[in-house]
Amino acid sequence: MISGSVNANLEAIIPLMILDSQGRWVSLDAVVDTGFTANLLLPPADIQALGIPFVGQQQAVLADGSTGLFDVHAATINWDGQVRNVLLLASHSSPLVGTRLLQGHKLQVEVKVGGAVTIEALP
């Protein structure tokens, strides 16, 4: 199970464990975004600091219906106790966890400041 909390902006925040280029696990706080259908989104500065390798570019549709071209990076994360290799997008935003990572899991959010956020694998 992954546990987090709701912040003052009513965003569901969870810790995200990501492997840096030195083989160390680093924890970043990420917003759970059910409108984001990819795995992860990280700011370029975080990607550079972690040494996450670039693998290409990809077009994606944004929330307003427009499209954008995003750098894609290959990362290793610890997701609910399982080491997973995932592709992530780079964008000048807060770190985001998308629905591709949530697939096969149950998300519960107590939508109040300080409320509990839990993500559990489905049976």
Buried (B, 14 or more C-beta within 10 A) or exposed (E): EBEBBBBEEEBBBBEBBBBBEEEEEEEBBBBBBEEBEBBBBBBEEBBEEBEBEEEEEEEBEEEEEEEEEBBBBEBBBBBBEEEEEBBBBBBEEBBBBBBEBBEEBEBEBEEEEEBEBBBEEEE
